[in-house]
Amino acid sequence: MSAEKTPGADTARPGRRTPLIVAAVAIVAALGITAAVSLGDDDKPSGTGSSSIAEVSGGTDPTKAATVLDRPFTKPALVLTDTKGEKYDLRERTKGKPTLIYFGYTHCPDVCPMTMSNIAIAKKQLPKADQDKLQVVFVTTDPERDTPAELAKWLPAAGDSSFTGLTGDFSAIQAGARQIGIGIDPPKKGTDGKVVSMHGAQVIAFSPTTDQGYVLYGEDASIDDYAKDLPKLVKGENP
């Protein structure tokens, strides 16, 4: 986990950064969820995103962390490299399995490790059989620094050793993120010379029965939110 300091972050609440415009911005804004995390020094929103807007059903309750999508996302056709340096076909390896997908990077100072930790703690509350079924996939938005070895070291500390870490070509990762309404920008150097990344902060849950991404969580989803919802997500049910 990096202790890098984000320029201009002193005036912001912990875990908050300038929103990045993403495909799901319409529904996220309506629900009062922070759409994305920007870890750079540029206060202007990015234009990165997808042309499709997800629609929600029954997810407008502000007391619920989960947003159930009327038009679920198709699982991205991503073929990347896992922490063992081996080819990982996302669709093939997670087919028929409850899956949570998150795009982030290991040098993220707050939201990425917090999200992984929240899911990991909640996962441990599931029965062992359900823990084994649940797939958690972390796809880096900073593949140049996040090598398989770096992901293999970071994921057990930030989340759980069972989590899958993926890296590869940035353009492929960006295209895959866009397919599920998440915008990411190429990493760039800030004014202090440090490399920073801007990426959407949503977790997308994919059903084991349809392999569709049907539930969205924002960065404010807590351990309790995941602990309450995971038993249903493992079965492909609406939270």
CORFEN-V734181 format. One record per backbone hydrogen bond with DSSP energy under -0.5 kcal/mol. CO is the residue of the C=O (numbers start at 1). NH is the residue of the N-H. E is the energy in kcal/mol with one decimal. If there is no record, write none. Layout:
co-><CO CO>
nh-><NH NH>
e-><E E>
This chain:
co-><4 6 8 9 13 22 23 24 25 26 27 28 28 29 34 35 37 37 41 46 52 55 55 60 61 65 66 67 68 70 73 76 78 78 80 81 82 86 88 88 89 90 91 92 94 98 99 100 101 102 102 104 105 106 110 111 112 113 114 115 116 117 118 119 120 122 123 127 127 128 129 130 135 135 136 136 137 137 138 138 139 142 142 145 147 148 149 150 151 152 153 154 155 160 163 164 166 167 169 170 171 172 173 174 175 176 177 177 178 181 181 183 185 188 190 194 196 197 198 199 202 203 204 205 205 206 207 211 212 212 213 214 215 216 217 218 222 223 224 225 226 227 229 229 230 231 232 232 232 233>
nh-><6 9 11 12 16 25 26 28 29 30 31 32 33 32 219 201 39 199 43 21 54 70 71 62 64 218 68 216 57 72 213 78 80 90 88 167 85 82 80 90 93 94 95 95 97 135 206 137 204 104 139 141 108 2 114 115 116 117 118 119 120 121 122 123 124 125 126 130 131 132 133 134 100 137 138 164 102 139 140 166 104 145 146 147 151 152 153 154 155 156 157 158 159 163 165 138 140 81 173 174 175 176 177 178 179 180 180 182 181 24 183 200 198 196 193 190 188 39 185 37 103 217 101 214 215 99 211 75 207 214 73 69 205 67 203 221 226 227 228 229 230 231 232 233 234 235 235 236 237 236>
e-><-0.5 -2.2 -0.8 -1.6 -1.9 -1.6 -0.5 -2.4 -2.7 -1.6 -1.4 -0.6 -2.3 -0.9 -0.7 -1.1 -0.6 -2.3 -0.6 -0.7 -0.5 -3.6 -1.0 -0.7 -2.1 -0.6 -0.5 -2.4 -3.1 -0.6 -3.3 -1.7 -0.5 -2.8 -3.0 -2.3 -2.0 -2.8 -2.3 -0.8 -3.1 -1.7 -0.6 -0.5 -2.1 -2.9 -3.4 -3.2 -2.1 -0.5 -2.9 -1.9 -1.5 -0.7 -2.2 -2.7 -2.3 -2.4 -2.6 -2.1 -2.3 -2.6 -2.0 -2.8 -1.6 -1.5 -2.0 -0.6 -2.3 -2.1 -1.1 -2.1 -3.0 -0.5 -0.5 -2.9 -2.4 -0.6 -0.6 -2.6 -1.9 -0.8 -2.7 -1.8 -2.5 -2.4 -1.4 -2.3 -2.6 -0.5 -0.6 -2.8 -3.2 -1.7 -0.5 -3.4 -2.4 -3.0 -2.1 -3.1 -2.1 -2.3 -2.4 -2.1 -1.3 -0.5 -1.3 -2.5 -1.9 -1.4 -0.5 -1.7 -0.5 -3.5 -1.9 -3.3 -2.3 -1.4 -2.5 -2.5 -0.5 -2.5 -2.3 -1.5 -1.3 -1.8 -1.9 -0.7 -2.5 -1.1 -2.5 -2.7 -2.9 -2.1 -2.3 -1.7 -2.2 -3.0 -2.2 -1.8 -3.0 -0.5 -1.0 -2.3 -2.7 -0.6 -0.6 -0.6 -2.8 -0.9>
